[in-house]
Amino acid sequence: MRTSNKKDYNLSRALEQITSRIGYNLDNLKDIPKIRAYRDFYWRMGIDPTKQRPASEALVRRLLSKGSIPKISFIVDAGNLASIETLIPIGIYDTRFIKGPLRLRLARDGEVFVDITGKERELSKRDIVLSDNEGPLHVFPYRDSFRTRVREDTEEVYVVACGVKGIEKEDLKEALERVCYWLRNL
């Protein structure tokens, strides 16, 4: 997807629009079917979703508890807004730094992943990663990589809606459409 990186936009206003219509709260969030699908996926993978939350749930929890989310960049914020609305984790990658075809696979024991903050983490073979020829660019479905992060000069992005059992293809399509909506209307 080609996009320009807007400098001035009103994230607070967009969050107010979303908050007024989402209809869930911190008490009932874990019981919403989409959130439950990602949590069940985590449990099946041997990951405690109360300690490492799927990205969409973490964003919604932050919004509900603090009333906002951090303003990062126009492109990233568009993805975060879509993720909050649809409860689908969204990954957004600068296409200039994707090397070769993408594939979803299990990490190799000891494989190193540098997350969006620059922090290194050693992966285990239970981690699912989206990878290119240079290695993981996403730990599924919660953390993007430093290497393929959106930068101030990013012009073209690759957007991924992360699905698991219990999430319909239509839900993923809607999440991607909402990213496009926010890129046009933020």
C-alpha positions as CSV (number, residue, x, y, z in Angstrom):
1,M,0.0,0.0,0.0
2,R,1.4,3.4,-0.9
3,T,0.8,6.2,1.5
4,S,2.2,9.6,2.5
5,N,3.2,10.1,6.1
6,K,1.1,13.0,7.4
7,K,2.6,15.2,10.0
8,D,-0.5,16.7,11.6
9,Y,-3.4,14.6,12.5
10,N,-5.8,14.3,15.4
11,L,-5.4,10.9,17.1
12,S,-7.4,11.9,20.2
13,R,-10.4,12.7,18.0
14,A,-10.2,9.4,16.3
15,L,-9.9,7.6,19.6
16,E,-13.0,9.4,21.0
17,Q,-15.0,8.2,17.9
18,I,-13.9,4.6,18.4
19,T,-14.4,4.7,22.2
20,S,-17.9,5.9,21.9
21,R,-18.9,2.9,19.8
22,I,-16.8,-0.1,20.8
23,G,-19.1,-1.4,23.6
24,Y,-16.7,-3.3,25.7
25,N,-14.8,-2.7,28.9
26,L,-11.9,-4.2,30.8
27,D,-14.3,-6.6,32.7
28,N,-15.8,-8.2,29.6
29,L,-12.9,-7.9,27.1
30,K,-11.5,-11.4,27.7
31,D,-14.9,-12.9,26.9
32,I,-15.4,-11.2,23.5
33,P,-15.2,-14.0,20.9
34,K,-12.4,-12.4,18.8
35,I,-10.2,-11.8,21.9
36,R,-11.1,-15.3,23.1
37,A,-9.9,-16.8,19.8
38,Y,-6.4,-15.1,20.2
39,R,-6.2,-16.0,23.9
40,D,-7.1,-19.7,23.1
41,F,-4.4,-19.7,20.3
42,Y,-1.9,-18.5,22.8
43,W,-2.8,-21.2,25.3
44,R,-2.5,-23.8,22.6
45,M,1.0,-22.5,21.9
46,G,2.0,-22.7,25.5
47,I,1.9,-18.9,26.0
48,D,0.1,-17.3,28.9
49,P,-2.0,-14.5,27.3
50,T,-2.3,-12.6,30.6
51,K,1.5,-12.1,30.5
52,Q,2.0,-11.6,26.8
53,R,-1.1,-10.2,25.2
54,P,-2.1,-10.3,21.6
55,A,-1.5,-6.8,20.2
56,S,-5.1,-5.9,19.6
57,E,-6.0,-6.8,23.2
58,A,-3.1,-4.9,24.6
59,L,-4.1,-1.8,22.6
60,V,-7.7,-2.0,23.7
61,R,-6.7,-2.5,27.4
62,R,-4.4,0.5,27.2
63,L,-7.2,2.7,25.7
64,L,-9.8,1.5,28.2
65,S,-7.5,2.0,31.2
66,K,-5.6,5.2,30.3
67,G,-8.1,6.8,27.8
68,S,-5.5,6.9,25.1
69,I,-2.7,5.2,23.2
70,P,0.7,6.6,22.3
71,K,0.9,8.7,19.2
72,I,3.6,7.0,17.1
73,S,3.2,8.0,13.5
74,F,0.4,8.5,11.1
75,I,0.8,5.1,9.4
76,V,1.3,3.1,12.7
77,D,-1.5,4.9,14.4
78,A,-3.9,4.0,11.4
79,G,-3.1,0.4,12.0
80,N,-3.5,0.7,15.8
81,L,-6.9,2.3,15.3
82,A,-8.0,-0.4,13.0
83,S,-6.8,-3.0,15.4
84,I,-8.7,-1.4,18.3
85,E,-11.9,-1.3,16.2
86,T,-11.8,-4.8,14.8
87,L,-9.8,-6.6,17.6
88,I,-7.5,-8.0,14.9
89,P,-3.7,-7.6,15.4
90,I,-2.2,-5.6,12.6
91,G,1.4,-5.6,11.4
92,I,2.7,-2.8,9.2
93,Y,6.1,-3.0,7.5
94,D,8.2,-0.7,5.4
95,T,8.5,-2.5,2.1
96,R,12.0,-1.2,1.5
97,F,13.3,-3.5,4.2
98,I,11.5,-6.7,3.3
99,K,13.9,-9.0,1.6
100,G,12.4,-11.8,-0.5
101,P,9.1,-13.7,0.0
102,L,7.2,-13.7,3.3
103,R,6.4,-16.9,5.1
104,L,4.7,-17.8,8.4
105,R,6.8,-20.4,10.2
106,L,8.0,-21.6,13.6
107,A,11.1,-19.9,14.9
108,R,14.3,-21.8,15.2
109,D,15.5,-22.4,18.8
110,G,17.9,-19.5,19.6
111,E,16.9,-17.4,16.6
112,V,17.3,-13.7,17.5
113,F,14.5,-11.2,17.1
114,V,15.0,-7.5,17.5
115,D,11.6,-6.0,18.3
116,I,10.3,-2.6,17.3
117,T,11.9,-1.0,20.4
118,G,15.4,-2.3,19.5
119,K,15.3,-4.9,22.2
120,E,16.8,-8.3,21.3
121,R,15.0,-11.5,22.3
122,E,16.0,-15.1,21.8
123,L,13.1,-17.0,20.2
124,S,12.1,-20.6,20.9
125,K,10.6,-23.1,18.5
126,R,7.1,-22.5,19.9
127,D,7.2,-18.9,18.6
128,I,5.5,-18.3,15.3
129,V,7.1,-15.7,13.1
130,L,6.5,-14.0,9.8
131,S,9.8,-14.1,8.1
132,D,11.6,-13.0,5.0
133,N,15.1,-14.0,3.7
134,E,16.8,-12.1,6.5
135,G,14.8,-13.5,9.4
136,P,11.7,-12.6,11.4
137,L,9.9,-9.4,10.9
138,H,7.0,-10.2,13.2
139,V,6.4,-12.5,16.2
140,F,2.8,-13.6,15.6
141,P,0.5,-12.0,16.6
142,Y,2.0,-9.4,18.9
143,R,5.3,-7.8,18.0
144,D,6.9,-6.2,14.9
145,S,10.6,-5.9,14.2
146,F,13.0,-3.0,14.3
147,R,14.4,-3.8,10.9
148,T,11.1,-3.4,9.0
149,R,9.5,-0.7,11.2
150,V,7.7,2.3,9.7
151,R,10.0,5.3,9.6
152,E,9.4,9.0,9.1
153,D,10.3,8.6,5.4
154,T,8.3,5.4,4.8
155,E,6.2,5.7,1.6
156,E,5.1,2.2,0.9
157,V,3.9,-0.4,3.5
158,Y,2.9,-4.0,3.6
159,V,0.0,-4.5,6.0
160,V,-0.8,-7.9,7.6
161,A,-4.0,-8.8,9.5
162,C,-3.2,-11.7,11.8
163,G,-5.7,-14.5,11.9
164,V,-6.1,-17.6,14.0
165,K,-8.7,-20.3,14.4
166,G,-12.0,-18.7,15.2
167,I,-11.4,-15.5,13.2
168,E,-13.1,-15.4,9.8
169,K,-11.6,-14.2,6.6
170,E,-14.2,-11.5,6.5
171,D,-12.9,-10.2,9.8
172,L,-9.4,-10.0,8.4
173,K,-10.6,-8.2,5.3
174,E,-12.5,-5.7,7.4
175,A,-9.4,-5.0,9.5
176,L,-7.4,-4.3,6.4
177,E,-10.2,-2.1,5.0
178,R,-10.2,-0.1,8.3
179,V,-6.4,0.5,8.1
180,C,-7.1,2.0,4.6
181,Y,-10.0,4.0,6.0
182,W,-7.8,5.5,8.7
183,L,-4.9,6.2,6.3
184,R,-7.4,8.3,4.2
185,N,-9.3,9.9,7.1
186,L,-6.9,10.4,10.0
